[in-house]
Amino acid sequence: MMDALSALHGRVSCPRLIEPAPKGETLRNIQKAAFRAADHARMRPWRFLMLEGDSKNKLGELFIKAASSKSEELTDKQKQRIASKPLRAPMIMIVIASLKQNPKVPDIEQIISAGATAQNMITAAYAQGVGAIWRTGDIAYDQIVMDGLGLSENEQIVGFLYL
């Protein structure tokens, strides 16, 4: 495992990811890094959904549903392309800002804190030789996707971490 400065200075996004997904101690290290993110008042205003296997296919179906709501008719090829997006990595960690009422910690600080968890996780992945990329795009802000993932009104997607 590399030292912190090497990981911070050398980390790059890896759009081409292959099996295996991180497991065991490697995955625990990635998850533990999230909990060391800057967090005003130690609120932990975040949560994560970890998807592997068939769950990624279901996410692809949800992406199609969202895209279909914005388009008159998607071709089979377009549907296939959209459905395959979550299959570009063995694992996806969905980072969710879960905002809490606190007069001393505004929503923006909580969202930034959730973003810091994502950054910590992709840096921890890189430090252990695991490829990662942080993806968003319109799909991350789509209400159909957020509802389909069970987000509440006080939650929003910060990013899809492909690992």
VMD Tcl script that draws the C-alpha trace (Angstrom):
set ca {
  {0.00 0.00 0.00}
  {1.36 3.45 -0.90}
  {1.78 6.39 1.43}
  {-0.88 9.14 1.63}
  {1.00 11.79 -0.35}
  {1.80 9.39 -3.17}
  {-1.87 8.42 -3.36}
  {-3.03 12.04 -3.31}
  {-0.46 13.16 -5.88}
  {-0.80 10.16 -8.19}
  {-4.49 9.27 -8.17}
  {-6.16 9.20 -11.57}
  {-9.60 8.13 -12.72}
  {-9.78 4.71 -14.36}
  {-12.66 4.50 -16.83}
  {-11.86 0.91 -17.85}
  {-12.49 -1.37 -14.90}
  {-12.32 -5.15 -14.69}
  {-13.01 -7.89 -12.17}
  {-12.52 -8.48 -9.36}
  {-14.43 -6.00 -7.25}
  {-12.63 -4.99 -4.07}
  {-13.22 -7.48 -1.28}
  {-12.14 -8.19 2.27}
  {-9.60 -5.88 3.82}
  {-9.27 -3.85 0.61}
  {-12.99 -3.03 0.63}
  {-12.97 -2.37 4.39}
  {-10.12 0.11 3.91}
  {-12.10 1.92 1.21}
  {-15.17 2.07 3.43}
  {-13.20 3.15 6.51}
  {-11.66 6.02 4.52}
  {-15.15 7.44 3.99}
  {-15.62 7.86 7.72}
  {-12.48 10.00 8.02}
  {-13.89 12.70 5.74}
  {-14.23 16.25 7.01}
  {-17.52 16.36 8.88}
  {-18.65 19.50 10.74}
  {-20.26 18.47 14.07}
  {-19.62 14.78 13.32}
  {-23.07 14.47 11.76}
  {-22.10 11.86 9.15}
  {-24.59 13.33 6.66}
  {-24.17 10.55 4.15}
  {-25.02 6.99 3.35}
  {-23.90 4.53 0.70}
  {-25.46 1.90 -1.51}
  {-23.10 -0.82 -2.72}
  {-24.13 -2.58 -5.91}
  {-22.73 -5.75 -7.43}
  {-24.10 -8.48 -9.67}
  {-27.79 -8.29 -10.57}
  {-28.21 -5.06 -8.61}
  {-26.24 -3.32 -11.38}
  {-28.69 -4.71 -13.97}
  {-31.57 -3.27 -11.95}
  {-29.79 0.08 -11.85}
  {-29.49 -0.08 -15.64}
  {-33.25 -0.69 -15.88}
  {-33.81 2.33 -13.64}
  {-31.57 4.41 -15.92}
  {-33.70 3.34 -18.91}
  {-36.88 4.32 -17.07}
  {-35.43 7.75 -16.33}
  {-34.22 8.26 -19.91}
  {-37.55 7.08 -21.33}
  {-39.38 9.74 -19.33}
  {-37.41 12.42 -21.15}
  {-37.56 10.99 -24.67}
  {-40.46 10.14 -26.92}
  {-39.11 6.72 -27.84}
  {-35.76 5.11 -27.19}
  {-34.42 2.67 -29.75}
  {-33.34 -0.79 -28.62}
  {-29.74 0.25 -29.22}
  {-30.15 3.33 -27.00}
  {-31.76 1.23 -24.28}
  {-28.94 -1.30 -24.47}
  {-26.31 1.46 -24.21}
  {-28.05 3.03 -21.19}
  {-28.58 -0.34 -19.47}
  {-24.91 -1.24 -19.89}
  {-23.58 1.84 -18.08}
  {-23.65 0.27 -14.60}
  {-21.96 -2.84 -16.00}
  {-18.73 -0.94 -16.71}
  {-17.38 -1.87 -13.26}
  {-17.57 -4.88 -10.96}
  {-18.90 -2.70 -8.15}
  {-20.66 0.64 -7.81}
  {-20.75 2.58 -4.59}
  {-23.51 5.19 -4.68}
  {-22.65 8.11 -2.40}
  {-25.72 9.85 -0.99}
  {-25.81 13.11 0.93}
  {-28.35 12.56 3.69}
  {-29.02 16.05 5.00}
  {-29.91 16.62 8.63}
  {-31.36 19.70 10.29}
  {-28.71 21.56 12.23}
  {-28.67 25.34 12.74}
  {-24.85 25.34 12.85}
  {-24.21 23.12 9.81}
  {-25.82 24.33 6.57}
  {-26.85 21.90 3.84}
  {-23.94 22.88 1.60}
  {-21.42 21.80 4.25}
  {-23.19 18.46 4.56}
  {-23.15 17.94 0.79}
  {-19.46 18.83 0.65}
  {-18.83 16.38 3.48}
  {-20.55 13.62 1.52}
  {-18.36 14.57 -1.45}
  {-15.31 14.28 0.77}
  {-16.30 10.69 1.57}
  {-16.34 9.93 -2.14}
  {-12.92 11.49 -2.64}
  {-11.51 9.58 0.32}
  {-12.88 6.30 -1.04}
  {-11.48 6.68 -4.56}
  {-8.11 7.75 -3.11}
  {-8.11 4.74 -0.76}
  {-8.97 2.52 -3.73}
  {-6.07 3.95 -5.75}
  {-3.67 3.53 -2.81}
  {-4.46 -0.19 -2.83}
  {-4.22 -0.67 -6.59}
  {-7.99 -0.63 -7.20}
  {-9.17 1.37 -10.20}
  {-11.99 3.83 -9.61}
  {-13.88 6.62 -11.29}
  {-16.46 9.04 -9.87}
  {-19.40 9.49 -12.24}
  {-22.44 11.72 -12.09}
  {-24.18 13.26 -15.09}
  {-27.87 14.09 -15.37}
  {-28.81 10.60 -14.18}
  {-27.44 11.36 -10.69}
  {-29.92 14.23 -10.31}
  {-32.91 12.52 -11.89}
  {-35.93 12.22 -9.59}
  {-36.93 8.83 -11.06}
  {-33.47 7.46 -10.22}
  {-33.51 8.96 -6.73}
  {-36.99 7.57 -6.05}
  {-36.05 4.18 -7.49}
  {-33.07 4.00 -5.14}
  {-35.26 4.85 -2.16}
  {-33.85 8.30 -1.43}
  {-35.90 10.48 0.87}
  {-36.66 14.17 0.30}
  {-33.62 15.19 2.34}
  {-31.22 13.09 0.25}
  {-29.38 13.51 -3.02}
  {-26.84 11.53 -5.00}
  {-23.33 12.92 -4.81}
  {-21.86 10.37 -7.18}
  {-21.59 6.87 -8.51}
  {-18.18 5.45 -7.64}
  {-17.31 2.76 -10.13}
  {-14.74 0.40 -8.54}
}
mol new
graphics top color blue
foreach p $ca { graphics top sphere $p radius 0.5 }
foreach p [lrange $ca 0 end-1] q [lrange $ca 1 end] { graphics top cylinder $p $q radius 0.2 }
display resetview
